Amino acid sequence: MPEKPVVVIGAGPYGLATAAWLSVTGVRRRVFGDPMESWCTHMPQGMYLKSVPTASSISAPESGYRFEDFRVSRGLAPVGDRYPIPVEEFIAYGRWFQERRVPEVERRTVRTVQAVDGLFGVTLDSGEQFLAQQVVMATGQVAFAHEPPELRGALPDGLVSHASGHRDLKRFEGQRVAVLGAGQSALESAALLHEAGAFPTVVARAGSLAFGSPPATDRPADRPRPVRLAKPGSPLGPGWSLVACSYGGAAYRHLPEGVRIRLLHRVLGPSGAWWLRQRVEGRVPVLCGRTVYSARAEDGTVRLEVVDAAGGGETLRADHLLLATGYRVDVDRLGLLTSELRREVETSQGAPRLSSGMESSVPGLFFTGLAAAPTFGPVLRFVAGTGLAARRVAHGVVAGADR
């Protein structure tokens, strides 16, 4: 019998990095997905990455595939960390990486994955069925779009949506849009809505909005030596805590569960990029310290009942409610895994429990990207985490194949 392949499901940054690192292990592999598809269909036009250029490269086992290499190949001038990357440029970079480093990507969709006698039965949208030795889930974050429980089912689909559901926010021109959240997604969505001719209002539980500071220099190494010693650089930014989260994935997974989850949400918590401040402040109404406790449809519009920190209530009316409420990992939302297989995956608060090689409790089933962040830390919420993840998955796959 021919060697059964390792299957990588997903062709975004984490799937591409995983495939690139697997290519040097000698294992047979098949990679499925439309390159950068989630970025193309679930990120709004006009968006910029929050990550700086030096932290926005997809990992490969050899040099020549960084974001700056892509710009050189296109005849573009070098940029530093004060350059916000347009999402369209990052999508072009991801496709450039795929064409040159992972040309074997098959642009087909995996419909189901099931357990079959210690292997995995994979069914494609084409109808093809085959057995895989191991499966790497690199399906991104869209499946984990979070809707606050108190709002679930309160409004019809036409009046509420998650921020990940929109590529073009111009459809809201002339409409009142309540944007729920205080992070990058909420603030950038509000800015884009305002610039598209809509009338957004940000509703945030936080007592005030937070924005990052612009990088002191275009290159982290250009900072004065005393500053670098006090706050060393890392892919997530300057500071010892961010260095620990960037490079300490092996240790992070051994922290108590409560500590890991708390750090996951608090390190680089809800805030906007420095370049967003001027596009939001004085332009978009913001209601801070508010909690939505009721939402209902009324005459074809949205009626929100909110309460402030002092317990006072108020009513907010809008034509649409946009949930910029982030993502929560939940294996049960990965419908391409059969229900029987999902039940075999040990979880903690919905997230898979993973080994040092990012293997789940089901031998041969690996998770990377956001699904692995509750185990390995907040760096896996960003492109900068592709190096840590891809190396560990490649090592785990080889170790598993040797069992």
Buried (B, 14 or more C-beta within 10 A) or exposed (E): EEEBBBBBBBBBBBBBBBBBBBBEBEBEBBBBBBBBBBBBEBBBBBBBBBBBBBBBBBBBBEEEBBBBBBBEEEEEEEBBBBBBBBBBBBBBBBBBBBEBBBEEBBEBBBBBBBBEEEBBBBBBEEEEEBBBBBBBBBBBBBBBBBBBEEBEEBBEEEBBBBBBBBBEBBEBEEBBBBBBBBBBBBBBBBBBBBEBEBBBBBBBBBEEBBBBEEBBBBBBEEBEEEEBEEBBBBBBBBBEBBBBBBBBBEEBBEBEEEEBBEBBEEBBEBBBBBBBBEBBEEEBEBBBBBBBEBBEBEEEBBBBBBBEEEEEEEEBEBBBBBBBBBBBBBBEBBEBBBEEBBEBBEBBEBBBBBBBBBBBEBEBBBBBBBBBBBBBBBBBBBBBBBBBBBBBBBBBBBEBBEE
